[in-house]
Amino acid sequence: MRYALVLMAVLALAAFASTEFGAHGGLFIPTGDWADAYNASPMIGANLLIHMPMYAIEGSVSYVFLNSEFDYDDLSTSMIPVLGGIRTYAGTVFYGGGLAYHHVSVSYEVNGEEYDDSEGEVGAYGNIGTIVPMGGNDIELSGKLHWIDFDDFGLTATAGINF
């Protein structure tokens, strides 16, 4: 019975949905305690939109090249935010939010000794943006508030194209 319900939900989604894939680039702006350790950092990523009549299911994976305030030899810091949620539209403006997973990796060397650390944090995000139709594709401009580990915040401003 459960399998039949799941199959019916998947078939309904396929029947009424249209799918868009895209790529984006932008800037991650840390706030609060994160701003003490990191500067504004570039990011790139890919996204998926499954459009329904009243809303869209969205998902994205990005890579943030974190710029650190610290000056260690061979310092490498990065974050991979994985987002999944729902958005709704009011004309060309959209807004929504969902759950997020932020994986942060840090690697550096001090006095010839190497240190590696990585940590994953579950959180949430909210977004607002606009869609600009251009040449058969959609240009998407958006801003997101990342609530990392339900404790710290970060902002992202991105521009991308959806196919």
C-alpha positions in Angstrom: 0.0 0.0 0.0 2.8 2.4 0.9 4.6 1.7 -2.4 1.4 2.5 -4.3 1.0 5.8 -2.5 4.6 6.8 -3.3 4.2 5.7 -6.9 1.1 7.8 -7.2 2.8 10.8 -5.8 5.8 10.4 -8.2 3.4 10.0 -11.2 1.4 13.1 -10.1 4.6 15.1 -9.8 5.7 14.0 -13.2 2.3 14.7 -14.8 2.0 18.3 -13.5 5.5 19.5 -13.2 8.1 21.0 -15.5 11.8 20.8 -14.6 14.5 23.4 -15.0 18.2 23.0 -14.3 20.6 25.9 -13.8 24.0 27.2 -12.8 24.7 30.2 -10.5 27.5 32.2 -9.1 27.7 34.8 -6.4 29.0 36.0 -3.1 28.7 34.5 0.4 28.7 37.2 3.1 29.3 35.9 6.6 27.7 37.7 9.6 28.1 37.4 13.4 30.8 35.1 14.7 31.5 34.0 11.1 32.4 37.5 10.1 35.2 37.4 12.7 36.9 34.5 10.8 35.8 35.0 7.2 35.5 37.7 4.6 33.0 37.9 1.7 33.7 34.9 -0.5 32.9 33.8 -4.0 30.7 30.8 -4.7 29.5 28.7 -7.7 26.8 26.1 -7.9 24.0 24.2 -9.7 20.3 24.2 -9.0 17.1 22.3 -9.8 13.6 23.6 -10.0 10.5 21.4 -10.3 7.6 23.7 -11.1 4.1 22.9 -9.9 1.0 25.0 -10.6 1.2 27.1 -7.3 4.8 26.6 -6.2 8.2 25.1 -7.1 10.3 22.6 -5.3 13.9 23.9 -5.4 17.3 22.3 -4.6 20.8 23.5 -5.0 24.4 22.6 -4.3 27.1 25.2 -4.2 30.8 25.5 -3.4 32.0 28.5 -1.4 35.7 29.4 -1.6 35.9 30.8 2.0 38.3 33.7 2.4 39.8 33.5 5.9 40.9 36.4 8.1 43.8 34.2 9.4 47.2 34.0 7.8 48.4 30.4 8.0 50.6 28.6 5.5 48.7 26.6 3.0 45.3 27.6 4.4 42.4 26.2 2.5 38.8 26.7 3.7 35.6 25.9 1.9 31.9 25.4 2.5 29.4 23.3 0.6 25.8 24.4 1.2 23.1 21.8 0.1 19.7 23.4 0.1 16.2 22.0 -0.5 12.9 23.7 -0.1 9.8 25.3 -1.7 9.3 28.7 -3.4 6.2 30.5 -4.6 5.8 33.2 -7.1 4.1 36.6 -7.2 4.7 37.6 -10.8 8.4 37.5 -11.5 9.3 37.8 -7.8 9.7 34.6 -5.8 10.2 33.8 -2.1 10.4 30.7 0.0 12.8 28.7 2.1 13.6 25.2 3.4 16.2 23.0 5.0 20.0 23.3 4.6 23.1 21.3 5.2 26.4 23.3 5.3 29.6 21.3 5.2 32.7 23.3 6.2 36.3 22.1 5.6 39.4 23.7 6.9 43.0 22.7 6.1 46.2 24.5 7.2 49.8 24.2 8.3 51.3 25.6 11.5 55.1 25.2 12.2 55.3 22.3 9.8 52.3 20.5 11.3 49.2 19.9 9.1 45.7 20.3 10.5 42.5 19.2 8.8 39.0 19.6 10.1 35.5 19.3 8.6 32.1 19.6 10.1 28.5 19.5 8.9 25.8 21.7 10.2 22.0 21.3 9.6 20.1 24.5 9.4 17.5 26.4 7.3 17.4 29.2 4.7 15.0 31.8 3.3 15.2 33.3 -0.1 13.8 36.1 -2.2 14.5 36.9 -5.8 13.3 37.6 -9.3 13.2 35.9 -12.6 14.1 37.8 -15.8 13.1 36.0 -19.0 15.9 36.3 -21.6 16.3 34.5 -24.9 14.2 31.5 -24.0 16.0 31.0 -20.7 15.4 32.5 -17.3 18.0 34.7 -15.5 17.6 34.4 -11.8 18.7 37.0 -9.3 18.3 35.9 -5.6 19.3 36.6 -2.1 19.3 34.0 0.6 19.6 34.1 4.4 21.4 31.0 5.7 20.6 30.0 9.2 23.6 27.7 9.9 23.2 25.2 12.7 20.2 27.3 13.9 22.8 29.6 15.5 24.9 31.6 13.0 23.8 33.5 9.9 25.2 34.1 6.5 23.9 35.9 3.4 24.3 35.0 -0.3 23.7 37.1 -3.3 23.6 35.0 -6.6 22.9 35.4 -10.3 22.3 32.4 -12.5 20.6 31.0 -15.6 18.0 28.3 -15.7 17.6 26.0 -18.8 
